[in-house]
Structures are given as structure tokens and as C-alpha cells.
């Protein structure tokens, strides 16, 4: 990836983090994280009102605190809910969250790390909805995460495994201040979202932009080594 694009993305992230802190829309110390924004519960309620939520049976969500209300709602509504292991740092890179545990507890990434079973890509069911976190997103659906690239890798892995397709809806929940009108820098491995849900608005985006799969040339050796499923694939590519 171009270092110029990296720098442009980071400048926008910093601008949004500063804005959210200045407007007291997040707790202090948000830099470097997906913002746990004020109104996250209301955004989750807004998402749960949509027809695409009601028809979704299988949901994959990120482990960020900003999306915990969405994970709780999914469990309360009886969805099959997968959550990525933080940084995909396990041979089995996804949790299955247990609807038998009280949702507020089961949806916590700390609880998941203690009690949730982990599964491999090959054990997962096709996914109806992907819920991702964002630092910034525009009305065309381009988004910026916190810069680590794990959401892009998750989507690429799911795409290659045939677990997401054209009918899969990708959603992000954010604070209104995270929605910008300007274009966002993008590269080949970036995906777009279909819906943006804020505490008081639903924005339909499009057309969707999906990666064809993993872009190995965009992955560093350290990143590959830190994600067991990638390390195993890389070893297979070399053999």
C-alpha cells in the first residue's frame, strides 16, 4: 500500500478522533481505537428496526466495544452470532457467542475470551450480515477503521470461504460526527458498507465494493505471522 495513502488515512482518523473528543461524543483516550461513541445503544436499536435485521439469521460482528450493543441485541433476538477473536490471533479465529448466557455478559469480549467456543472458517454458516466498526465513513460507504486492517482481512477470508456474497449486508454503527461528506482514500483490499446507522439516521450507501479476497501484497510478514490462519496459508503457498 502506498505510504501516501496511509498518511492520508491517518490524518483523517486523527481529525475524527480529535473532533469526537472535543465534542464529548466519546470517552477520552479514543485515539487508536474504534470509538465507543455516545448513542451506541440507540444506533443498535435503529439497526434492529430495519427489515434486513429481521431477515438476517447469521451475523458476524467485530469485538469492539462500540458494537457491543449490536451484539447484545443480536443475542436477544435469537441470531446466530459470530465474533472475531481479537486480532484473529488463534488457529480458530471466530467465537460463537452463546445465547443461553445473559446477552449483556455473552456479548462482552472479555466473557467471550473466557467461555465462548472458537471455530474455524470451515465450521461457519453463510453470513447474512456483517457488522463492522469505523473511525470514519462517508455516504458512499467508504470507511476507515483504526488502521490495523483486521476487518479487511476478516471480510477477505469470509469472501474466499464463500461465507459472504452479494446478498450479505455490511453495516457500520457510528456517531453522526463520524459520517463525512468528503471522499476517503481507498485501496484494493478495502471494502465498503451498505448501511450506516447512527443514533438518529440510517444512510443507504452504494454500489457495494468488495475485495476479491486476500491481497497478499498488502500484508507484511509480521501481520501474516501474527494471524495463524494466514501463516498456515502462506506456508502452503510457499510449499
C-alpha positions in Angstrom: 0.0 0.0 0.0 1.2 3.5 -0.8 2.6 5.3 2.2 0.9 8.4 0.8 -2.5 6.7 1.2 -1.5 5.5 4.7 -0.7 9.1 5.7 -3.9 10.5 4.2 -6.0 7.9 6.1 -4.2 8.5 9.3 -4.7 12.3 9.0 -8.5 11.7 8.6 -8.6 9.3 11.6 -6.8 11.8 13.8 -9.2 14.6 12.7 -12.2 12.5 13.6 -10.7 11.3 16.9 -10.0 14.9 17.9 -13.5 16.0 16.8 -15.2 13.3 18.9 -13.2 14.1 22.0 -13.7 17.9 21.5 -17.5 17.4 21.2 -17.5 15.0 24.2 -19.1 12.3 22.0 -16.7 9.6 23.3 -14.6 9.0 26.4 -11.1 10.5 26.4 -8.3 8.5 25.0 -10.1 7.3 21.9 -7.1 7.7 19.6 -6.0 4.4 18.1 -9.4 2.7 18.7 -12.8 2.2 17.2 -14.7 5.0 19.1 -17.2 3.7 21.7 -19.5 6.6 20.9 -22.3 8.2 22.8 -25.6 6.8 21.4 -24.3 3.4 20.6 -27.4 1.8 22.2 -29.7 3.9 20.1 -27.8 3.1 16.9 -28.2 -0.6 17.8 -31.9 -0.1 18.3 -32.1 1.7 14.9 -30.4 -1.2 13.2 -32.7 -3.8 14.9 -35.7 -1.9 13.5 -34.7 -2.5 9.8 -36.1 -5.3 7.7 -32.6 -6.5 6.8 -32.0 -7.2 10.5 -35.2 -9.1 10.9 -34.4 -11.4 7.9 -30.8 -11.9 9.0 -30.3 -15.2 10.8 -26.5 -15.3 11.0 -24.5 -12.2 11.9 -20.7 -11.7 12.2 -19.7 -8.8 14.4 -16.4 -7.1 15.4 -15.3 -7.3 19.0 -15.1 -3.6 19.5 -16.9 -2.0 22.5 -18.7 0.4 20.2 -20.6 -2.6 18.7 -21.4 -4.4 21.9 -25.0 -3.1 21.9 -25.5 -4.6 18.5 -24.1 -7.9 19.7 -26.4 -7.8 22.7 -29.4 -7.1 20.5 -28.4 -10.0 18.1 -28.4 -12.4 21.0 -31.7 -11.2 22.4 -33.2 -11.6 19.0 -32.0 -15.2 18.7 -29.5 -14.6 15.9 -26.5 -17.0 15.4 -23.7 -14.6 16.3 -20.0 -14.9 15.4 -17.4 -12.5 16.7 -13.9 -12.3 15.6 -11.2 -13.3 18.0 -9.3 -10.0 18.7 -6.5 -9.6 16.0 -7.6 -13.0 14.6 -4.8 -14.4 16.9 -5.9 -18.0 17.1 -6.0 -21.1 14.9 -9.8 -20.9 15.4 -10.3 -17.2 14.6 -14.0 -16.8 15.5 -16.1 -17.1 18.6 -19.7 -18.4 18.7 -21.5 -16.3 21.3 -23.9 -18.2 23.5 -27.5 -17.0 23.6 -28.0 -19.0 26.8 -25.8 -16.6 28.7 -27.4 -13.2 29.6 -26.8 -11.0 26.5 -25.0 -8.2 28.3 -22.5 -10.7 29.5 -22.3 -13.0 26.5 -21.7 -10.1 24.1 -18.7 -8.9 26.1 -15.4 -9.7 24.5 -14.0 -10.5 28.0 -16.7 -13.1 28.6 -16.2 -14.5 25.1 -12.5 -14.9 25.8 -13.3 -17.0 28.9 -16.2 -19.1 27.8 -17.2 -18.8 24.1 -16.2 -21.7 21.9 -13.9 -20.9 19.0 -14.5 -22.2 15.4 -12.6 -22.4 12.1 -13.9 -20.8 8.9 -14.9 -24.2 7.7 -17.3 -24.7 10.6 -19.2 -21.4 10.0 -22.6 -21.0 8.3 -23.1 -18.5 5.5 -23.4 -15.0 6.9 -26.4 -12.7 6.3 -25.0 -9.5 7.9 -21.5 -8.2 8.8 -21.4 -5.5 11.5 -18.1 -3.6 11.5 -16.7 -0.7 13.4 -15.4 2.5 11.8 -13.5 5.6 12.7 -14.8 7.5 9.7 -17.3 6.6 6.9 -18.8 8.6 4.0 -22.2 8.4 2.4 -20.9 6.3 -0.5 -19.9 3.6 2.1 -16.2 4.1 2.1 -14.8 3.6 5.6 -11.7 3.9 7.7 -11.1 1.5 10.6 -8.5 2.2 13.2 -5.7 1.3 10.8 -4.8 -2.3 11.8 -6.5 -3.9 8.9 -8.2 -6.8 10.7 -11.7 -6.0 9.5 -10.5 -6.1 5.9 -8.7 -9.4 6.5 -11.9 -10.9 8.1 -14.1 -9.9 5.2 -11.5 -11.2 2.7 -11.3 -14.5 4.5 -15.0 -14.8 4.7 -15.3 -13.9 1.0 -12.7 -16.6 0.0 -14.5 -19.2 2.1 -17.8 -18.4 0.3 -19.4 -17.3 3.6 -20.3 -13.9 2.3 -21.7 -12.9 -1.1 -23.7 -10.3 -2.9 -26.7 -10.8 -0.6 -24.6 -10.2 2.6 -25.3 -6.8 4.1 -22.4 -4.9 5.6 -23.3 -2.4 8.3 -21.4 0.0 10.5 -22.8 1.8 13.5 -21.3 5.2 14.2 -21.8 8.6 15.8 -23.1 11.3 13.4 -19.8 13.1 13.7 -18.0 10.1 12.1 -20.0 10.5 8.9 -18.3 12.8 6.5 -19.2 14.1 3.0 -15.7 14.0 1.5 -14.1 11.2 -0.4 -12.0 8.8 1.6 -8.7 7.2 0.3 -9.2 3.6 -0.6 -7.1 0.7 -1.8 -7.9 -2.7 -3.4 -8.3 -4.5 -0.1 -10.8 -2.0 1.4 -14.5 -2.9 1.5 -17.4 -0.6 1.6 -20.5 -0.7 3.8 -24.1 -1.0 2.5 -25.7 0.8 5.5 -24.5 3.4 8.0 -26.6 3.5 11.2 -26.3 6.4 13.6 -28.4 7.0 16.7 -30.9 9.0 14.6 -30.4 8.1 11.0 -30.0 5.3 8.5 -27.9 6.0 5.4 -28.1 3.7 2.4 -24.8 3.5 0.5 -23.8 2.0 -2.7 -22.9 0.5 -5.0 -21.1 -2.1 -2.8 -17.4 -2.6 -3.1 -16.0 -5.9 -2.0 -12.4 -7.3 -2.3 -11.9 -10.4 -4.4 -10.2 -12.0 -1.4 -6.8 -11.5 0.3 -4.3 -9.1 -1.2 -1.1 -10.8 -0.1 1.0 -8.0 -1.5 -0.6 -5.6 1.1 0.3 -7.9 4.1 3.5 -7.5 6.0 5.4 -10.6 7.2 4.7 -9.6 10.8 1.0 -9.4 10.1 1.0 -12.8 8.4 3.0 -14.3 11.2 0.6 -12.9 13.8 -2.5 -14.4 12.3 -2.3 -18.2 12.4 -4.8 -18.8 9.6 -2.7 -16.5 7.3 0.6 -18.1 8.4 -0.8 -21.5 7.5 -1.9 -20.3 4.1 1.4 -18.5 3.5 3.2 -21.8 4.3 1.0 -23.6 1.8 1.7 -21.0 -0.9 5.4 -21.5 -0.4 5.4 -25.3 -0.5 
